[in-house]
């Protein structure tokens, strides 16, 4: 199995107490997110953040999507639109675990 991470960002949004897949896919479909990272599973990116980066990060909502595949993904061969479509398809094709705080959302597929 290959472990992957997709990190999307959006201008800081009000994350609902119980975020849903429809909430996340709506952000993607409306073009309110941008791809920050798509690649092999990474450790918590918050562990390696400087003070300046933390100030900027406080104004951004991050959506981390973690998933496994049996096949390798050629990350560089996909453009942002294709990655968005992949995320939407995966989110609707499974029963994900969604965790959130007041600012960020983490999804495990």
Secondary structure, DSSP 8 states (H G I E B T S, - for coil): -EEEEEEEEEE-----TT--HHHHHHHHHTT--EEEEEEE--S-GGGG--HHHHHHHTTEEEEEEEEEESS---GGG--HHHHHHHHHHHHHTS--EEEE-SS-EEEE-
